[in-house]
């Protein structure tokens, strides 16, 4: 099925010839995707043709990264499916560790995606062995980062003390 993507509220379609059969057309509104968010960022339509993802290679706390994404009209990454996580790995590899929006800061042990307000369980997860363990130097590892192990698994980290890069997302 042909698809048309637009960032505008309406779309006009003109045909060179009259279609000879029933035509099915899907029109989706795509979010505006910036070229970048600065010299240290890479943005693109990594998952699909309507969403936008920006990796920024400036290390900050998860709290500061969340604010950084919000200031650019985006939210921290949610990895709610295996396919989405694999697409992120294809785009940015396994080298950098990235903060996500997964947190259990409100209720210890109850993880949810702050950016989509969706509970982690019973959904997809990719925790590293023996994680999450809430075992920071002072306890309180309430935020998730990805690409912790060589296979890109997840680890919990201290939201305010640990410093990692973010991936910001905007989804229609």
C-alpha positions in Angstrom: 0.0 0.0 0.0 1.5 3.4 -0.9 2.0 5.8 2.0 2.3 9.5 2.2 4.0 11.2 5.1 3.7 14.9 6.0 4.4 17.2 8.9 1.5 19.4 7.9 -2.1 19.0 9.1 -3.3 18.3 5.5 -2.0 16.6 2.4 -2.9 17.1 -1.2 -2.4 14.3 -3.7 -2.6 14.6 -7.5 -2.5 11.8 -9.9 -1.0 11.9 -13.4 -3.5 9.3 -14.6 -6.8 8.2 -13.2 -6.3 5.0 -11.2 -7.7 2.0 -12.9 -8.5 0.1 -9.7 -9.6 0.8 -6.2 -6.9 2.9 -4.5 -6.0 2.5 -0.9 -3.9 5.2 0.5 -2.5 5.6 4.0 -1.7 9.2 5.1 0.2 9.6 8.4 1.3 12.8 10.1 5.1 12.7 10.8 6.7 14.7 13.5 9.2 17.4 12.6 12.7 15.9 12.9 15.5 18.4 13.4 18.7 17.9 11.4 20.5 17.9 14.8 20.3 19.4 18.3 23.8 20.8 18.2 27.3 19.8 17.1 27.3 16.7 19.4 24.1 15.2 18.1 22.8 12.9 15.4 19.1 12.8 14.5 17.0 10.7 12.1 13.9 8.6 11.4 15.5 5.5 12.9 12.5 3.4 13.7 9.8 4.5 11.1 9.0 7.3 8.8 6.9 9.3 11.3 9.0 9.4 14.5 12.3 11.1 15.2 15.2 10.1 17.4 18.3 12.1 18.4 21.4 10.8 20.1 23.4 13.4 21.8 27.0 12.7 22.8 27.2 14.9 25.8 27.3 13.2 29.2 24.9 14.4 31.9 22.8 13.0 34.7 19.5 11.3 33.7 17.6 14.2 35.3 19.5 16.8 33.2 19.2 14.7 30.1 15.4 14.5 30.6 15.3 18.3 30.8 17.5 18.6 27.7 15.1 16.5 25.7 12.1 18.4 27.0 13.8 21.7 26.0 14.0 20.4 22.5 10.3 19.3 22.5 11.3 15.6 22.8 11.3 13.0 25.6 13.9 10.5 26.7 13.9 7.2 24.8 11.6 4.3 25.6 12.5 0.8 24.4 9.2 -1.0 24.6 10.0 -3.6 21.9 12.9 -5.8 20.8 12.6 -4.4 17.3 12.9 -0.8 18.5 15.9 -1.6 20.6 17.6 -3.4 17.6 16.9 -0.4 15.4 18.6 1.9 17.9 21.6 -0.5 18.0 21.8 -0.4 14.2 21.8 3.4 14.2 24.2 4.1 17.1 25.9 0.8 17.9 26.8 -0.7 21.3 29.7 1.6 22.3 27.9 4.5 24.0 25.7 4.0 27.1 22.4 5.9 26.8 20.0 7.1 29.4 16.3 6.1 28.8 13.1 7.2 30.4 12.7 3.9 32.3 12.5 4.6 36.1 11.4 3.2 39.4 12.0 6.4 41.3 8.3 6.8 42.3 7.9 3.2 43.5 11.0 1.1 44.1 10.9 -2.1 42.0 8.0 -0.9 39.8 9.5 0.2 36.6 7.7 2.4 34.0 8.5 4.3 30.9 8.2 7.9 31.9 8.1 9.2 28.3 5.0 7.1 27.4 3.6 6.5 31.0 3.6 2.8 30.3 4.5 0.1 32.8 7.5 -2.1 32.0 6.0 -5.4 33.1 4.6 -7.5 31.5 6.2 -5.9 28.4 9.6 -6.3 26.8 12.8 -6.0 28.9 16.5 -6.7 28.4 18.1 -6.4 31.8 21.7 -7.6 32.2 22.4 -10.6 34.4 21.5 -9.7 38.1 20.0 -6.4 37.1 18.3 -4.2 38.2 20.1 -4.4 41.6 19.8 -0.9 43.0 23.4 -1.3 44.1 25.0 2.1 43.5 27.6 3.5 45.9 24.7 5.0 47.9 21.8 2.9 46.7 19.1 4.6 44.8 19.7 3.3 41.2 16.3 4.3 39.9 17.0 5.0 36.2 17.8 2.7 33.3 20.6 2.9 30.9 21.1 0.8 27.8 24.2 -0.7 26.2 25.7 -1.7 29.6 27.1 -5.1 28.5 28.6 -6.2 25.3 25.2 -7.4 24.1 23.6 -4.0 24.8 21.6 -5.1 27.9 20.2 -2.8 30.5 21.5 -1.7 33.9 20.0 0.6 36.6 22.0 3.7 37.4 21.9 6.7 39.8 19.6 9.2 38.1 21.5 12.2 39.5 25.1 11.1 40.0 25.9 8.9 36.9 26.6 10.7 33.6 25.7 9.2 30.2 24.5 10.3 26.8 20.7 10.6 26.0 18.6 9.5 23.1 15.6 11.8 22.8 12.5 10.8 20.9 9.4 12.4 19.5 6.5 10.2 18.4 3.2 11.3 16.8 
